[in-house]
């Protein structure tokens, strides 16, 4: 427990400092984190993380992370272009390797590139919102963390009804509801701090959506780990597991709030 607390405090200080600085500092952190996450994903699927095919995957994740609108290269200026280009390259590898690299291998890597690359990309995009990007990014992160904490403590105290026992047996419906309530409370607090940016009605909607989608992101990762027969995706964070263990909700929430147009655009 002590190791977990120390790791959590150090990671939080570094993360929040670079988030506050924004610009290249936060972008660099997110890109590095995404590459570590992809490494864990490749290892989790029992593939060689240092093969040529995997390196194509690392390149795909890194480029998908970056703000597409800042590039002057038309082929790299949108997610659709990038996703198709890397799909093409990966499929070509199956032909050039004479099926030593199989379509199943490629499919697994491609899923990881899109899942991790797009998820982390929207964290950078949110921080880059021209007006008050820090406010919106902190809102999302604090609601995600509030959901996790609220679900844990409410579930520990009042949890009786399993939420999804075949996927995550320790989670309860009571805990899930508690996580939603705490997320909404946190969002309303942000609204009270800056009512000119976020009305209390918007705060309720955003808080609920982040909590529900975030918990689904958690369950998605739990389902994947259960199929792979592992407890953690890695060991880079002592007491906390791997990068993907910590960002499972982030990877789903950030794209969703942008897709649903809940935040201002860059």
C-alpha positions as CSV (number, residue, x, y, z in Angstrom):
1,X,0.0,0.0,0.0
2,X,2.8,2.4,0.9
3,X,4.5,1.8,-2.5
4,X,1.1,2.4,-4.2
5,X,0.6,5.7,-2.5
6,X,4.2,6.9,-3.2
7,X,3.9,6.0,-6.8
8,X,0.5,7.6,-7.1
9,X,1.7,10.9,-5.5
10,X,4.8,11.1,-7.7
11,X,2.9,10.3,-10.9
12,X,0.2,12.8,-10.1
13,X,2.7,15.6,-9.4
14,X,4.5,15.0,-12.7
15,X,1.3,14.5,-14.7
16,X,-0.4,17.6,-13.4
17,X,2.7,19.8,-13.7
18,X,3.1,18.9,-17.4
19,X,-0.7,19.2,-18.0
20,X,-0.5,22.7,-16.5
21,X,2.5,23.6,-18.8
22,X,0.6,22.3,-21.8
23,X,2.1,22.8,-25.3
24,X,5.0,20.5,-26.1
25,X,5.4,19.4,-22.5
26,X,2.0,17.7,-22.3
27,X,2.1,16.5,-25.9
28,X,5.5,14.9,-25.2
29,X,4.2,13.2,-22.1
30,X,1.1,11.8,-23.9
31,X,3.0,10.5,-26.9
32,X,5.5,8.7,-24.6
33,X,2.7,7.3,-22.5
34,X,0.9,6.1,-25.6
35,X,4.0,4.3,-26.9
36,X,4.5,2.6,-23.5
37,X,0.8,1.6,-23.6
38,X,1.1,0.1,-27.1
39,X,4.2,-1.9,-25.9
40,X,2.0,-3.3,-23.1
41,X,-0.8,-4.0,-25.5
42,X,1.6,-5.9,-27.8
43,X,3.1,-7.9,-24.9
44,X,-0.4,-8.6,-23.6
45,X,-1.2,-10.3,-26.9
46,X,2.0,-12.3,-26.8
47,X,3.5,-10.7,-29.9
48,X,7.1,-9.5,-30.3
49,X,7.2,-5.9,-29.3
50,X,10.5,-5.3,-31.2
51,X,9.5,-6.8,-34.6
52,X,9.3,-4.7,-37.7
53,X,5.5,-5.0,-37.7
54,X,5.3,-3.8,-34.1
55,X,7.5,-0.8,-35.0
56,X,5.0,0.1,-37.7
57,X,2.4,0.0,-34.9
58,X,4.5,2.3,-32.7
59,X,4.8,4.8,-35.6
60,X,1.1,4.6,-36.2
61,X,0.3,5.3,-32.5
62,X,2.7,8.1,-32.3
63,X,1.4,9.9,-35.4
64,X,-2.2,9.3,-34.5
65,X,-1.5,10.9,-31.1
66,X,-0.2,14.2,-32.6
67,X,-2.6,17.1,-33.5
68,X,-3.4,16.3,-37.2
69,X,-4.4,19.8,-38.0
70,X,-0.9,21.2,-37.3
71,X,0.7,19.3,-40.2
72,X,1.1,20.6,-43.7
73,X,1.3,17.1,-45.2
74,X,-2.1,16.4,-46.6
75,X,-1.8,12.6,-46.2
76,X,-1.3,13.1,-42.4
77,X,-3.9,15.8,-41.9
78,X,-6.7,13.6,-40.7
79,X,-7.3,10.5,-38.6
80,X,-9.1,8.9,-41.6
81,X,-6.0,9.3,-43.8
82,X,-3.6,8.0,-41.1
83,X,-5.7,5.1,-40.2
84,X,-6.1,4.0,-43.8
85,X,-2.4,4.4,-44.6
86,X,-1.4,2.3,-41.6
87,X,-4.0,-0.3,-42.5
88,X,-2.5,-0.5,-46.0
89,X,1.0,-0.8,-44.7
90,X,0.1,-3.5,-42.3
91,X,-1.8,-5.5,-44.9
92,X,1.1,-5.2,-47.3
93,X,3.3,-6.8,-44.7
94,X,1.2,-9.9,-44.8
95,X,1.9,-10.2,-48.5
96,X,5.6,-9.3,-48.4
97,X,6.2,-11.8,-45.5
98,X,4.3,-14.5,-47.5
99,X,1.8,-14.8,-44.6
100,X,4.5,-15.4,-42.0
101,X,2.8,-12.3,-40.5
102,X,-0.8,-13.3,-40.6
103,X,-4.0,-11.3,-41.0
104,X,-4.9,-12.2,-37.4
105,X,-1.5,-10.7,-36.2
106,X,-2.2,-7.5,-38.3
107,X,-5.8,-7.2,-37.0
108,X,-4.6,-7.3,-33.4
109,X,-2.0,-4.6,-34.0
110,X,-4.3,-2.4,-36.0
111,X,-6.9,-2.5,-33.2
112,X,-4.3,-1.4,-30.8
113,X,-3.0,1.4,-33.0
114,X,-6.5,2.9,-33.3
115,X,-7.7,2.2,-29.8
116,X,-4.6,3.7,-28.1
117,X,-3.6,6.3,-30.8
118,X,-7.0,7.9,-31.1
119,X,-7.7,7.8,-27.4
120,X,-4.5,9.6,-26.5
121,X,-4.9,12.0,-29.4
122,X,-8.1,13.5,-28.0
123,X,-6.3,14.2,-24.7
124,X,-3.9,16.5,-26.6
125,X,-6.7,18.0,-28.6
126,X,-8.7,18.8,-25.5
127,X,-5.7,20.5,-23.8
128,X,-5.2,22.5,-27.1
129,X,-8.6,24.0,-27.0
130,X,-7.8,27.7,-27.7
131,X,-9.9,29.1,-24.9
132,X,-9.6,27.5,-21.4
133,X,-8.2,24.2,-22.6
134,X,-6.7,23.5,-19.2
135,X,-10.2,24.0,-17.6
136,X,-11.9,21.5,-19.9
137,X,-9.0,18.9,-19.6
138,X,-9.1,19.1,-15.8
139,X,-12.9,18.8,-15.8
140,X,-12.7,15.5,-17.7
141,X,-9.8,14.1,-15.6
142,X,-11.4,15.1,-12.3
143,X,-14.7,13.6,-13.3
144,X,-13.0,10.4,-14.3
145,X,-11.0,10.2,-11.1
146,X,-14.2,11.1,-9.1
147,X,-16.0,8.3,-10.8
148,X,-13.3,5.7,-9.9
149,X,-13.1,6.9,-6.3
150,X,-16.9,7.2,-5.9
151,X,-17.5,3.8,-7.3
152,X,-14.8,2.2,-5.1
153,X,-15.9,3.7,-1.8
154,X,-19.6,3.5,-2.4
155,X,-19.2,-0.1,-3.6
156,X,-17.1,-1.0,-0.6
157,X,-19.7,0.4,1.8
158,X,-23.0,-0.4,0.1
159,X,-22.3,-2.7,-2.8
160,X,-24.5,-5.8,-2.9
161,X,-25.7,-6.2,-6.4
162,X,-23.0,-7.3,-8.9
163,X,-22.7,-5.0,-11.9
164,X,-21.1,-7.4,-14.4
165,X,-19.8,-10.5,-12.5
166,X,-18.4,-12.4,-15.5
167,X,-16.2,-9.4,-16.4
168,X,-15.4,-7.7,-13.1
169,X,-16.8,-9.5,-10.1
170,X,-15.9,-6.9,-7.5
171,X,-17.9,-4.1,-9.2
172,X,-21.4,-3.4,-8.0
173,X,-24.4,-1.5,-9.3
174,X,-24.5,0.6,-6.1
175,X,-20.8,1.5,-6.6
176,X,-21.5,2.4,-10.2
177,X,-24.4,4.7,-9.2
178,X,-22.1,6.2,-6.5
179,X,-19.5,6.9,-9.1
180,X,-22.0,8.7,-11.4
181,X,-23.2,10.9,-8.5
182,X,-19.7,11.9,-7.4
183,X,-18.8,12.7,-11.0
184,X,-21.8,15.0,-11.4
185,X,-21.0,16.7,-8.1
186,X,-17.4,17.4,-9.3
187,X,-18.7,18.7,-12.6
188,X,-21.1,21.0,-10.8
189,X,-18.2,22.3,-8.7
190,X,-16.4,23.2,-11.9
191,X,-19.5,25.0,-13.0
192,X,-19.6,27.0,-9.8
193,X,-16.0,28.0,-10.3
194,X,-16.6,29.2,-13.9
195,X,-20.3,29.5,-14.6
196,X,-19.5,31.6,-17.8
197,X,-17.9,28.4,-19.2
198,X,-20.1,25.7,-17.9
199,X,-23.7,25.9,-16.8
200,X,-25.0,23.6,-14.0
201,X,-27.2,21.9,-16.5
202,X,-24.3,21.2,-18.8
203,X,-22.3,20.1,-15.8
204,X,-24.9,17.4,-14.9
205,X,-24.9,16.1,-18.5
206,X,-21.1,16.0,-18.8
207,X,-20.6,14.5,-15.4
208,X,-23.1,11.7,-16.1
209,X,-21.7,10.9,-19.6
210,X,-18.1,10.9,-18.4
211,X,-19.0,8.6,-15.5
212,X,-21.0,6.1,-17.6
213,X,-18.6,6.0,-20.5
214,X,-15.6,5.9,-18.2
215,X,-17.0,2.9,-16.4
216,X,-17.6,1.2,-19.7
217,X,-13.9,1.9,-20.6
218,X,-12.9,0.2,-17.4
219,X,-15.1,-2.8,-18.1
220,X,-13.7,-3.0,-21.7
221,X,-10.1,-3.3,-20.3
222,X,-11.3,-5.8,-17.6
223,X,-12.9,-7.9,-20.3
224,X,-9.7,-7.9,-22.4
225,X,-7.5,-8.8,-19.4
226,X,-9.8,-11.6,-18.4
227,X,-9.6,-13.1,-21.8
228,X,-5.8,-12.9,-21.8
229,X,-5.7,-14.3,-18.3
230,X,-3.7,-11.4,-16.7
231,X,-4.2,-9.1,-13.7
232,X,-2.2,-6.1,-14.9
233,X,-1.1,-4.9,-18.4
234,X,2.4,-4.1,-17.1
235,X,4.6,-3.2,-14.1
236,X,5.9,0.3,-15.0
237,X,3.9,1.9,-12.1
238,X,4.7,0.0,-8.9
239,X,1.6,-0.8,-7.0
240,X,-0.6,0.3,-9.9
241,X,0.2,-2.0,-12.8
242,X,0.8,-0.7,-16.3
243,X,-0.1,2.3,-18.2
244,X,-3.2,0.7,-19.8
245,X,-4.4,-0.2,-16.3
246,X,-4.5,3.5,-15.4
247,X,-5.8,5.0,-18.6
248,X,-8.6,2.5,-19.5
249,X,-11.3,5.2,-18.9
250,X,-9.3,8.0,-20.4
251,X,-9.0,6.2,-23.8
252,X,-12.8,6.0,-24.1
253,X,-13.9,9.2,-22.4
254,X,-11.8,11.8,-24.2
255,X,-12.9,10.8,-27.8
256,X,-16.5,10.4,-26.7
257,X,-16.9,13.9,-25.2
258,X,-15.5,15.4,-28.4
259,X,-17.6,13.2,-30.7
260,X,-20.7,14.2,-28.8
261,X,-19.7,17.9,-29.1
262,X,-19.8,18.4,-25.3
263,X,-16.7,20.6,-25.4
264,X,-15.6,23.6,-27.5
265,X,-13.5,22.7,-30.5
266,X,-9.9,23.6,-31.0
